[in-house]
Amino acid sequence: MTPTVVESPAVTARVLRPLLGASVIVHTTTSLWRGTLLSCVKDSAWFVVDDADVVVHVHELVSVRVA
């Protein structure tokens, strides 16, 4: 079962992996945006927002939800 919302403190690379390739809404400690989750590793997640690559440390992620 793919999660639809992942919220802090449960945001880890392991729980984000089912969302790989999905269009997501990302809330960080400083911003809110929509993009595609391309990759996640132990300490960071890589998103594409419009045409820009965005790498975010997992500790900065407040929530990630399917768009």
Secondary structure in CASP SS format (residue, H / E / C, confidence):
PFRMAT SS
TARGET T0000
AUTHOR 0000-0000-0000
METHOD secondary structure of the structure
MODEL  1
M C 1.00
T C 1.00
P C 1.00
T C 1.00
V E 1.00
V E 1.00
E E 1.00
S C 1.00
P C 1.00
A C 1.00
V C 1.00
T C 1.00
A H 1.00
R H 1.00
V H 1.00
L H 1.00
R H 1.00
P H 1.00
L H 1.00
L C 1.00
G C 1.00
A C 1.00
S E 1.00
V E 1.00
I E 1.00
V E 1.00
H E 1.00
T E 1.00
T C 1.00
T C 1.00
S C 1.00
L E 1.00
W E 1.00
R E 1.00
G E 1.00
T E 1.00
L E 1.00
L E 1.00
S E 1.00
C E 1.00
V C 1.00
K C 1.00
D C 1.00
S E 1.00
A E 1.00
W E 1.00
F E 1.00
V E 1.00
V E 1.00
D C 1.00
D C 1.00
A E 1.00
D E 1.00
V E 1.00
V E 1.00
V E 1.00
H E 1.00
V H 1.00
H H 1.00
E H 1.00
L E 1.00
V E 1.00
S E 1.00
V E 1.00
R E 1.00
V E 1.00
A C 1.00
END
